[in-house]
């Protein structure tokens, strides 16, 4: 993320020493925040491949034991999701703390996030493709994820600031998917119910953010 400090998503790990050292290391090597943002798409794409491999039978020729295949794919999915989130945090730290912001930062802040969300959720979609309405739930989650970000940025463009409230903001969605990966090692259908719960949470999130934007605009115009 490349936002001014007043409009940044609150992330506790941003204050951790390892995060500060990593951001300093990247800044010292002139790694641009925009490049870090783009790298988040790469990790999201790899998470998609991990989910896809979880559903494919040809994978068994490399890992004969089905249980081990599930473990490997789901662990990789978790790792790639977390690396994607790490890039989302580090790009903002390099941009703000080390004054490497660019005039295109706003674009690189939002577009890679939307692409990354979509790639990861499509990966989850492959795991529920055999379920009735599986892809419907997937595409609904993609749409609502984009809408939560749209409402937030629309509010900011109207002067209300950024509202990062949940219950299904980006960190919450990714945490839910990671928890689902652990359960899926033992019970693959979990993603079907997880997507249904995610969509309910996304609808609530859209409503809450819209209500906050409306309330703030009313207060601004009194």
C-alpha positions in Angstrom: 0.0 0.0 0.0 1.2 3.5 -0.8 -0.9 5.8 1.3 -0.4 8.8 3.5 0.0 7.8 7.1 -3.5 9.1 8.0 -5.1 6.8 5.4 -3.2 3.6 6.0 -4.8 0.3 7.1 -3.9 -0.3 10.8 -1.5 -3.2 10.8 0.1 -4.2 14.1 3.1 -6.1 12.5 4.1 -2.8 10.7 5.7 -1.9 14.1 7.6 -5.1 14.4 11.4 -4.9 14.2 11.6 -7.5 11.5 9.2 -5.6 9.3 11.1 -2.3 9.8 14.4 -4.1 9.0 13.0 -5.7 5.9 11.6 -2.4 4.6 14.9 -0.7 5.3 16.8 -3.4 3.4 14.5 -3.0 0.4 14.7 0.8 0.5 18.5 0.6 0.7 18.6 -1.4 -2.5 16.3 1.0 -4.3 13.5 -1.5 -4.6 10.5 0.7 -5.6 7.2 0.4 -3.8 5.5 -0.1 -7.1 7.6 -3.2 -7.8 6.7 -4.6 -4.4 3.1 -4.0 -5.2 3.4 -5.9 -8.5 5.2 -8.8 -6.7 2.0 -9.3 -4.6 0.2 -10.3 -7.8 2.9 -12.9 -8.4 2.3 -14.5 -5.0 -1.5 -14.3 -5.4 -1.1 -16.1 -8.8 1.0 -18.8 -7.0 -1.7 -19.2 -4.4 -4.2 -19.8 -7.3 -1.8 -22.6 -8.6 -1.6 -24.1 -5.2 -5.4 -24.3 -4.9 -5.6 -25.7 -8.5 -3.0 -28.4 -7.8 -5.1 -29.4 -4.7 -7.9 -30.4 -7.1 -5.9 -32.1 -9.8 -5.2 -35.8 -10.0 -2.0 -35.6 -12.1 -0.3 -34.3 -9.0 -0.5 -37.8 -7.5 2.3 -39.0 -9.8 4.7 -36.7 -7.9 3.2 -37.2 -4.4 1.6 -40.7 -4.3 -0.1 -40.2 -0.9 -3.3 -38.2 -1.2 -3.0 -36.9 2.3 0.5 -35.5 1.7 -0.7 -33.9 -1.5 -3.4 -32.0 0.4 -0.9 -30.9 3.1 1.6 -29.7 0.5 -0.9 -27.8 -1.6 -2.6 -26.1 1.4 0.6 -25.2 3.1 1.8 -23.6 -0.1 -1.5 -21.7 -0.5 -1.1 -20.3 3.1 2.5 -19.3 2.4 1.7 -17.5 -0.8 -1.3 -15.8 0.7 0.8 -14.5 3.6 3.6 -13.4 1.2 1.0 -11.5 -0.8 -0.1 -9.7 2.4 3.5 -9.1 3.3 4.1 -7.3 0.0 1.0 -5.2 0.6 2.5 -4.1 3.9 6.1 -3.6 2.8 5.2 -1.5 -0.3 3.5 1.1 2.0 6.4 1.0 4.5 9.0 1.7 1.8 6.8 4.4 0.3 6.0 6.3 3.5 8.7 5.6 6.0 11.5 5.9 3.4 9.8 8.6 1.3 9.7 6.6 -1.9 6.2 7.6 -2.9 5.5 8.0 -6.6 2.9 9.9 -8.5 1.5 6.6 -9.6 1.4 5.2 -6.1 -2.4 5.4 -5.8 -2.8 3.2 -8.9 -0.3 0.7 -7.6 -2.0 0.7 -4.2 -5.4 -0.3 -5.5 -5.1 -2.2 -8.8 -2.6 -5.0 -7.7 -4.8 -5.6 -4.6 -7.9 -6.1 -6.7 -6.0 -8.4 -9.1 -4.5 -10.4 -6.2 -7.9 -10.8 -4.5 -9.4 -12.1 -7.7 -6.6 -14.6 -8.4 -6.7 -16.1 -5.0 -10.5 -16.4 -5.0 -10.5 -18.0 -8.4 -8.1 -20.5 -7.0 -10.6 -21.2 -4.2 -13.2 -21.5 -6.9 -11.5 -24.5 -8.4 -11.9 -26.3 -5.1 -15.7 -25.9 -5.2 -16.3 -26.3 -8.9 -18.0 -29.6 -8.4 -20.5 -28.1 -6.0 -23.8 -26.6 -7.1 -23.4 -22.8 -7.3 -19.7 -23.2 -6.4 -18.6 -20.8 -9.1 -21.5 -18.5 -8.4 -20.3 -18.1 -4.8 -16.8 -17.6 -6.1 -17.6 -14.8 -8.5 -19.9 -13.2 -6.0 -17.0 -13.1 -3.5 -14.8 -11.5 -6.2 -17.5 -8.9 -7.0 -18.1 -8.0 -3.3 -14.4 -7.9 -2.6 -14.0 -5.3 -5.3 -17.1 -3.4 -4.0 -15.7 -3.1 -0.5 -12.6 -1.4 -1.9 -14.7 0.7 -4.3 -16.8 2.0 -1.4 -13.7 2.8 0.7 -11.9 4.6 -2.1 -15.1 6.4 -3.2 -15.6 7.7 0.3 -12.0 8.9 0.4 -12.5 10.7 -3.0 -15.5 12.5 -1.4 -13.4 13.6 1.5 -14.5 11.1 4.2 -11.2 9.3 4.5 -10.6 5.6 4.2 -12.8 3.2 6.2 -11.2 -0.2 6.6 -13.9 -1.7 8.7 -14.9 -5.4 8.5 -16.1 -7.9 9.2 -14.7 -9.1 5.9 -11.9 -6.6 5.1 -8.9 -7.9 3.1 -7.0 -9.2 6.2 -10.1 -10.9 7.4 -10.8 -12.5 4.1 -7.2 -13.8 3.8 -7.2 -15.0 7.4 -10.4 -16.9 6.7 -8.9 -18.5 3.6 -5.8 -19.6 5.6 -8.0 -21.1 8.3 -9.9 -22.9 5.5 -6.7 -24.3 4.1 -5.9 -25.9 7.4 -9.4 -27.5 7.7 -9.3 -28.5 4.0 -6.4 -30.9 4.7 -8.9 -33.1 6.5 -12.2 -31.9 5.1 -12.1 -30.5 1.5 -15.8 -29.3 1.4 -14.9 -26.5 3.8 -14.3 -24.0 1.1 -17.9 -24.2 -0.1 -19.2 -23.1 3.2 -16.4 -20.7 3.7 -17.3 -18.8 0.5 -20.9 -18.6 1.6 -19.8 -17.2 5.0 -17.4 -14.8 3.3 -20.1 -13.4 1.0 -22.4 -12.8 4.0 -19.5 -11.0 5.7 -18.7 -9.0 2.6 -22.3 -7.8 2.3 -22.2 -6.6 5.9 -18.9 -4.9 5.2 -20.3 -3.1 2.1 -23.2 -1.9 4.2 -21.1 -0.8 7.1 -18.7 1.1 5.0 -21.5 2.8 3.0 -23.2 3.8 6.2 -20.0 5.3 7.6 -19.5 7.3 4.3 -23.0 8.6 4.4 -22.9 9.5 8.1 -19.5 11.3 7.6 -20.8 13.2 4.6 -23.9 14.3 6.6 -21.6 15.6 9.4 -19.4 17.4 7.0 -22.4 19.3 5.5 -24.1 20.4 8.7 
